[in-house]
């Protein structure tokens, strides 16, 4: 009888270990899916940051051009004011 009991105990232990292995495999699959989702989210965020950085660069370049046009316009206005003052004299 002792041999039968020990065989039954081993069978129960094997069953418990198999259940634990199955549960661990399920958890591993869930975690792997979460890792993939996080990776996708990170890649999307990185792409958005790159896009925003490019937009910032373009806006800064446009600002530089606008400032140059403003400086040119102010210089022309000053020259026109001087010419108007001289023609009034």
C-alpha positions as CSV (number, residue, x, y, z in Angstrom):
1,X,0.0,0.0,0.0
2,X,2.9,2.4,0.7
3,X,4.0,2.1,-2.9
4,X,0.5,3.0,-4.2
5,X,0.3,6.0,-1.9
6,X,3.7,7.2,-3.0
7,X,2.7,6.8,-6.6
8,X,-0.5,8.7,-6.0
9,X,1.5,11.4,-4.2
10,X,3.9,11.7,-7.2
11,X,0.9,11.8,-9.6
12,X,-0.7,14.6,-7.5
13,X,2.6,16.5,-7.4
14,X,3.0,16.1,-11.2
15,X,-0.5,17.4,-11.7
16,X,0.1,20.4,-9.3
17,X,3.4,21.2,-11.1
18,X,1.7,20.9,-14.5
19,X,-1.0,23.4,-13.4
20,X,1.7,25.7,-12.1
21,X,3.6,25.5,-15.4
22,X,0.4,26.1,-17.4
23,X,-0.4,29.2,-15.2
24,X,3.2,30.5,-15.6
25,X,2.9,30.0,-19.4
26,X,-0.4,32.0,-19.4
27,X,1.2,34.8,-17.3
28,X,4.2,34.8,-19.6
29,X,1.9,35.2,-22.7
30,X,0.0,38.0,-21.0
31,X,3.2,39.8,-20.1
32,X,4.6,39.3,-23.6
33,X,1.5,40.9,-25.1
34,X,1.8,43.8,-22.6
35,X,5.5,44.2,-23.6
36,X,4.5,44.3,-27.3
37,X,1.7,46.9,-26.6
38,X,4.1,49.1,-24.6
39,X,6.7,48.8,-27.4
40,X,4.1,49.9,-30.0
41,X,3.0,52.8,-27.7
42,X,6.6,53.9,-27.2
43,X,7.3,53.7,-31.0
44,X,4.2,55.8,-31.7
45,X,5.3,58.3,-29.0
46,X,8.8,58.5,-30.5
47,X,7.4,59.1,-33.9
48,X,5.1,61.8,-32.6
49,X,8.0,63.5,-30.8
50,X,10.1,63.4,-34.0
51,X,7.2,64.9,-35.9
52,X,6.7,67.7,-33.3
53,X,10.4,68.4,-33.4
54,X,10.3,68.8,-37.2
55,X,7.3,71.2,-36.8
56,X,9.2,73.2,-34.2
57,X,12.1,73.4,-36.6
58,X,9.9,74.6,-39.4
59,X,8.2,77.2,-37.2
60,X,11.6,78.5,-36.0
61,X,12.8,78.8,-39.6
62,X,9.6,80.7,-40.5
63,X,10.1,82.9,-37.5
64,X,13.6,83.7,-38.6
65,X,12.4,84.6,-42.1
66,X,9.6,86.8,-40.7
67,X,12.1,88.6,-38.5
68,X,14.3,89.2,-41.5
69,X,11.4,90.6,-43.5
70,X,10.4,92.8,-40.5
71,X,14.0,94.1,-40.2
72,X,14.0,94.9,-44.0
73,X,10.6,96.6,-43.8
74,X,11.7,98.7,-40.8
75,X,14.9,99.7,-42.6
76,X,12.9,100.7,-45.7
77,X,10.4,102.6,-43.5
78,X,13.2,104.5,-41.8
79,X,14.7,105.3,-45.2
80,X,11.3,106.5,-46.5
81,X,10.8,108.7,-43.4
82,X,14.3,110.2,-43.9
83,X,13.5,110.9,-47.6
84,X,10.1,112.4,-46.7
85,X,11.8,114.6,-44.1
86,X,14.4,115.8,-46.6
87,X,11.8,116.5,-49.2
88,X,9.8,118.7,-46.8
89,X,12.8,120.9,-46.2
